[in-house]
């Protein structure tokens, strides 16, 4: 029997591991099963190249609870270790000096260091165990099994044993009093499903009863036999580990529901990632039905490293706009800190992010080219991702003309070049600028949309929360175009043409009319603006200046606009049609009180059309309207 000290230069390495290295104690199971998986796959490689002359068979990893004796067992059928290898891999903690470790980790668990660099995965066992045993037997038959025991101090014992006769390693954790939750079957099952659901080696956790099929010709009242079988809790070959050619749509959908059991809607489509140069990365991303939903708090993209779950905090690897998607990314080249729990800032991460962005853009192009009708139908569910990407990623924006759609209020869908071709003859103003009219709510802005349609204009529907930012991006990137919301001004002013205006009133009458309206409404929110419009147009129309409204909208979605301003006041234009019969009637009315009442009533009607009449104002308007009926 050998006794000795683990090769660390400070006495308190284990308390440090417990308190600082791993902020979340539950990941000890992930680390130990990862080690068991590595040992199993290494043996597979050695047998494949003929170096290990053993029968690889169908090895599995078993997790077993002994609640009565407060033990947790993790058993593999991998390489196993000799006494010398235990000395090398267990007793000599593989990091460059405990002092360096202390300096790095005494204040935070989130400092730098790449996974595997410190070789500390096994020692995470001491977060939950007061004593750890290793029973191990090497695949080299001539070497005896050995038992290693350590109680969390630097002291250990190592001796030969006859208690283990089969190849592999068994880790026995004597669970500490403050960690007895890890002796509960439900807790261990939860951790296995969280971290090890897609590990590449089958994981057994207990057994389950299966019913055998009845033999042919069995009697109607025959009772089917049952059999106890291993309960394998993981899927060793998830979709992302296979080639796209091996998978059908049903396979991807099945995998989606395996990832997110509480998601009942089908994903719209998927993007299969597979690259081996200049980095290794595989994965499957799914577009869920999003509409205008920006909530990314649940069912996020999951990051794996060699099929080991790491985190669902993938900011940095996945561009911000794709955080709205779901799925899996697996890469051994993503740098993590020593506890595998946090991403590191790294050049490789930026390359991976760029690759994913390009892959998504390419997928959009292929989808729209393969089936335009189907793509049009899905646009409303994916537009928030595409529009966000156009705003935040320049390379994505550069390709977006090939797949970003601009739907009209009539339900037609145009690519950018199609839209330009459609509206250029009719919606180019007198200065040669192409004016794109848009609405954000087809119902609320219906009357304005109708006015535009009456002139033969197309109105596109841009109703996602980030539209102000998208419009600013498009206007700054394309030449001689501008966007105008359809209710930003009277339609004649939105697309100004060289058309003479005919006026019924002279300048003195106009000044009088404007003064009458201003005195009657007496509201600083409204700027009275007289226009010589068609006599059939509405007498009063409320519009909101494009610039002011756009700045307010941008402020509401996290941007203060180009000047970073905040707290924009409510400001509207009250467009008075000086050619309307109502204007003539106002000028002719000698009764000041009656004239004022008529102007206020017309203003209320204009407010009502813009959904601006609310509360007491709306109640008073309704009561006045009923009184009008009684006359």
N, C-alpha and C positions, 0 to 999 in steps of 0.2 A: 504493500500500500504506500502511495506517495502522498505526502502533505506538503503544502507550500503556500506561497502568497501569489495572488494574481499580479501580473506585471503592470501595476500602476504606481505612480510615484506620490499619490496622495491618499490618505485614509478615507476621505469622504466622497469618493467617486460615485458610490451607489446612491447616497442621498441626493447628490446632484442630478443623477439620471432621473431619479423619481420626481424631483421637484421642478427641474428646469428644462431638461432635454425634451421630454415628451409632455406637452401641456395637457394631452388627453390620454389618460391611463388606459382606456379601452383598446388602444391600438397595439398593445402587447400581443394580442392574438393574431392580428394581421402580420406582425413581424415574425412570429414563430412559424406561422403557416407559410409565409414567404420563404423562410429558410428551408422548411421541409420540402417545398416545391422546388427550390433551387437544387437541393440534394437529389431529388428524384429525377429532374430533367438532366442533370449532369451525368447521372448513371445511364440514362437513355442514350446520351451522346457517346459515352465511352463504350457502350455495347454496340452502337452503330458503327463505330470506327474499329471495333475489334479489340480495343484495349482492355475492356472488362469482359472476362470469359464467364459470364453468368446469364441466367435466364431473366430477362427484364420483366416478362410477364405483364400483368395489368395492375401496376402498383396504385395504391390510394393512400390518402392521408386520413387518419382517424382522430377525431376529437372526442374525448371520453370524460365524463364527470363522475367523480367519486365523492358524493356529497357527504357521506357519513364520515370519511376520513379527511375531508376538506382538501381534496386533491383534484387537479385538472391535468389530464394527460393529452399530449399531442404526439402522435405516433406516425412515423413515415417508413417507407420501404425503399429508401434511397441509398446513397453511397455508404452511409455510416462513417464512423471515424475509428482510427486506431488511437492508442494511448498518446502516441506522438502528435497526432493531428489534434487531439483535444488540447494538449499543451500549447500547440501553435495557434489554433483558432479560437479557443475559449479563454485560456489563461493569459495570453498576451493580447490585451485589448489593442486593436490595430489603429491607433491614432498617434499623431506625432507629439507626444508629451501631454501629460495631464494639465500642466500649467497653461498651455495654449488653449486647451479645452475649457479650463476654468475661466480664462480671460474672455473667451467668446460667449460662454453660455451662462455666466452667473447672473446676468441681468435679463436675459430674454431667451425664449425658445425659438426665436425667428431669425437667428443670424445665419451667416453664410456657411456653406459646406455642401458638397454634393453627396447624394445618397451612395452608400457603400464606402465612402471615403474614410469614415471613422470605424466601420465594422461593429456598430453598437446595437444592431437589431436584437440580438439574443438577450442583451442585458436589460431590455425593456421588461423582461419577465420579473425583475426585482421591483417593479412598480406595484405589483399586486401580490407577490409571493414573499413569505418570510424565509423560505428555503427552496432551492431549485436542485433537482436531480437530473442528471443525464445518463440514460442507459443507451449504449451505442455499440454496434458491431459492424465492422467494415465489410464491404463486399469482397475484400481479399480474405479468403477462407482461412488462411494460416494465422490470421490475427485474432486474438481472443477478444471477447466483449469486455467493455470497461464501464465502471460507474464513477461519475463525477458528482460531488455534492458541495454546495456552497450556501451559506446562510445569509448572504448579503454583505458580509465583511470581505476584505481582501483575502481571507484564508479559505482554502479549499482542500478537499481530499480526492484522490484518484486511485482506483484499485481495479484489478481484474475481477470479473464476476461471471457466474454461470447462470445468472437469472435471465439472460437474454441469449437466445440461440439463433434467432433469425436476423437477416440483414436489415440495417436501417437504424434509426434513432428514435428514442422515446424521451420526451421532455416531461418531467413530472413537476408541477408547480404545487407547493404546499401553500395554499392561499392564506394570506394574512387576514387578521381579524377585521381590518378596515376595508377589505375588498371581497367580502363573502357574496356580494351580488354576482360575482363571476362563477359561482357554483350553481346558479339558477339556470335551468335548461332554457327558459325563455330568453334570458339575457345572452347566452352564448349563441343561440339560434339567430337572434337579432344581429349580433356582431358578424356572424358568418355570412348572413345575407347582405350586410352592408359592405364589408370589405372583401369578401372572398367568393362572391356570387359567380364570378367568371374566371376563377383560377384555372390554370391549364391541367391540373391533376385532380381527379375525383376526390371529394372530401366526404368522408362518412361521419355522420353524427347520429348514432343510434340505429335502430332498425324500424321498418314499417311492414305492415301486413298487406300482402297483395293477394287478390283472388285469382286463381287459375281458371282458364276457360274450360267449360264443360267439353268432354270428348264428343265426337260425332255420334249420334244415335243414343245419347244419354236419355234416360227417362225424364218425363216432365217434372217430376218431383225430386229429381236428383239435386243434391246439395254440392255446390262447387267447393273444391278444396282451397285452402288458403296456405300461404307460405310466408315465412319471415325473410325479408331481404334487407340488404344494406340500404340505409336512408342516405342517398347521395344528395347533398344540398346545393351543389353548384352545377353550372353548365360549362364544361371545360372548353367547348368550341363555340363561343358566341359569334354572331354574324360578322363582326369586324375582323375576325381572324381568318375569314374565308375570302376567296376571290369573288368579285361581283358576278362572274359567270356561273358560279355555283348556286347563286341565290335567286329566288323569284320574289315578286312583290309580296306574296303571302309570308315569305320568310322574314322580310324586313318588318312587316307589320307585326308579326308574332314577336320579334325581338323588341320592337318598340313597347309592346305591352309587358314584356318581361322586364324591361328597364323601369317602366312606369305603370305598375299594376293598377293604380287608381285613375289612370287616363282611359276613358271609355270611347273618346272620339279617335278616328283613324288619322294618322298624319297625312298631310297633303302629298308629300314626296320626300325622298331622301337623297343625300349626297354621300357616296362611299369614298372615303379618303384612303389612299394607299401610295406611299412614296418611300423610297429607300435611299435617295440621294438628293441633296447633301445631308439629309438627316432621315431618321427612321420615324415614320408616323403612319398609323392606321386609325380608322374610326368610321363611324356612320353618324351623320347629322340629319336630323329630321326637321322639316318645316311643319309645325302644328298650325291649327287654325287660330290666327291671332286677331284678325280684324284690326281694331285700333287699340288693342290691349298692350300696354307697355309694362305689365307686371311680370317680373322675372324672379319672383321670390321662391317659387316652388318648381320642382321637376326641371332642374337646371342640367346643363351639359356636365357629364361626369368625366373626370380625368383619371386614367389608369396608367400604370407603368408595368409593362409586361403582364397585363391582366390582373394586376393588383390595384384595387381602388385606392386612390390618393385623396381626392377632394372634389367638390363640385364648385369650388371657387376658382374659376379658370380665367379670370381677368388677366390680360397680358398675352396668353396663348391664343385665345379666341378674341378677335376684334370686338369692340363694344357692341357694334350693331348686330353681331351674330349671337350675342348672349341671350337673345330672345328665342333661339332655337333650342332643341333638345338633342340628346344623343350621347355619344362616347368618343373620346379622343384617347389614344394609347400611344405613348412614345417613350422609349428608353432614353431618348436624348434630351428630355426636358429636365433641366437642372432643378433639384429640390434641395431644401436644407436637410440637415442630418436626420431629422425625424420624419422625413418624407411628407410633411404636412403643409409646407409652404413653398410657393414658387420663388425662384431666384430671378433677378433681372439679368438677362443674358442675351448675347447676339443671336444665339440659336432660336430663342423664343421669338424674336422679331421675324426671323426667316419663316418660322412655322406659321406665325400669324399672317404673313404676306401670302404664303402658300394657300392657306385656308380661304383667304379673301379671293384669290384668283380662282380657286376651285369652285367656289360658290358662283362667281360671275360666269364662269364657263358653263356651269350647270343651268343657269338661267337662260343663256343663249340657246343651249341644246333643247331645253324644254319648250321655248317659244317657237323654235324652228320645227320641232317634231309635231306639235299639236297646238296650233294657235288658239283654236276655240276653247280647248281645255285650260290653257294658260290664262285666257281672258276671264274665264269663270272663277279661277283661283286667285285672281289679282287682289281682290279686296281682303283676302286672308293673309297675303304675303307682303302687301305694299308697305306696311310699317317697317319691315326689315329692310326692304330695298331702298326706301326713301331715307332711312337712317344711315344706311351704308353710303348712299350718294353724298350725304352731308359730311360724313366723318372720315371717309377713306377716298383719297383722290384717285387712286388707281381703279377703284371700284366705280367711281363716278365717270372716269374716262370710258369705261365699257358700257355704261348704263343706257346709252341711246339704243343699244341693241335689244334691251329687255325691259326697260322701265316704261310703263303704260300711263297714258293720260286719258282717263275715261270722261265722256261727256255726260251731261245731265240727262241725255236720252239713252244712256246705256251703251254707247259705242266706245270702242277702245282703240286708241292711236299710239303708235310709237312716235318719238319726237319728229322724225322726218315726215311721217304720215300726217301728223298734226300741222306742221308747217305748210305742207303742200295743200292741205284742205283749207286753211284759213287765210293764207297769204293774200289771195286776190281781194278779199272782202274786209280783212281786219288789219290792213296796213294803213297807218294814219298819214296825215298830210306831210309829216317829216320823214316818212319812209321807215318808221319803226313798226314792227309787228307787235300788236297788242293781243295778249292772251287773256281772255276773260275767264274768270273762274268763280265758282260758288263753293262755300264750305258746308252749306246745309240747303239741299234742294227744296225742302218744304218751307223753311223760314224765308228763303230768298226767292220764292216762286214768282212774285210779281216782277222782280227785277230781271229774272231769267227770261220771263215771257217777253219783256220789253226788248231784250237783246235778240231773242229769236225772231221777233217781228221785223227786225232789221236784217235778218238772215245771218246773224252771228252764231258761232258755236260757243257754248259755255262748258268748260271742263269742270269736273267735280273733284276738288282736292279737299278731303275732309279728315285727314289724319292729324294728330296733335302737333306734328312737327312741320306742317306746311309752310309757316312763315320762314323757317330756316331753309327749307328746300327751295322756295321761290328766290330767296336772296342768293343762294348758290347758283341757280340757273341764270339769273339776271347778270351775275358777275362773271359767268363763264361763257355766255353766248352773246353774239353781237346783235345789236339793234333789235332787242326784244324787251318787252316789259310785261309784267303781270298786273292786272287790275281786277280787284274783286268786283263782282257785278253790281254790288250795292254801294260802291265807293263814291259814285257820282251819278248824275243823270247819264243815260246811255250816250247821248250826243257828246258829252264831255269826255267819256272814257276813250272813245276812238274819234279824235277830232278830224273832220274832213273839211275840204275847201267848199263848204256849202253856205250860201248867204242865208242869214237869219232874218225872217220877216217879223216885224213887231207891230202889234195893234196899238201899243201905248207909246206916247212920246216920253222924253226923258223926265219931264216934270211929273207926269203921272206915275212913272216908275218910282221916282224918289218918294212920292206921297204914299204909294202902295207899300214900299219897303218900311217906311216909318210907321204906318198903321200896324203892320205885322210885328215889328220889333216891340212897339209899345204894348201890344196886346199879349204877346207871349212872355215878355220880360224874364227871359231865362238865358243866363250867360253860356249855358251849354250849347246853345244853337247860334250858328252864324247864318243870317238870312242872305240868300243868294238868289237874285232874280234871273230867270232864264226865259228866252223867247222860244218856247217849245210849241209843239203841235197843239192846237186847241183841244184835241181829244185826250191829251195826256193828263195825268192826275194834277190837280191844282197844287197840292203840297206833296213833296217827296223828301224823306229823311235819308241822308247818306252820311257815311263816316269816312273822313279822309283816309286814303290808302296808307299813307306813311304812318299816321298816328295809330291807326288800328293795327297795322302790322307790328309796330313796336310793342304795343300792348300784348299782342298774341305771343310774340317772342319772349316777352318778360314772363308770361304765364307758363311757358315751357322751358324755363331755365336759361334764357338769354336776354340780356337787356338791350339787344339791338346794337347797332354800330357805335352808339355813344355810351352804352352801358347804363342808360338812364333807368329810373324806376318811378313808380307812382304816377303814371300817366293819367291826366284828368279825362273825364268823359267829355268828348267834344263831337258835335255833329253839325252837318250842314243842313239847313232847311231850304230846299230848292223850291222856289215859288214860281209857278208857271204863269208868266205875265200875260200870256195869250189865252188863258182859260176863261170861261164864262164866269167862274168864281171870282177871279181878279177884277173883272169889270163890275161885278155886283158889289164887291167890297168898296170900290172907289165911288160907286153911285150912292151908297147907303149913307144918309145924313145922321142916322141914329148911332152915336158913338158906342153906347152900351151894347146895342144889338150887333153892331159891326165887330166889336171885341169878342162877343160870345160866338159869332160865326167863325172867326179866325181860330179861337181856342178849340172849337169843335173839329175844324178841319185838321188842326195839329194833332188832336187826339186820334183821329182816323189814321193819320200818317204814322203816329207812334204805334198804333195797334198793328199796322202792317209790318212793323219792324220788331214786334214783340217787346216794345219799350214801355207799354202801358201796363202798370202793375200796381198792386196794393190799393191804397185809397183812391189814386187817380183812376184806376180801372173801375172801382165801385161807383165813383161819382159819374163816370162816363156812362155806365150802364143805366144808372138812375135817370140821367138827363135824356138818354135815348128813349127810355120808356115814356117819359113825359112828352117827348116829341110825338109819339104815337097817339097820345091822348088828345092832341090838338086837332 
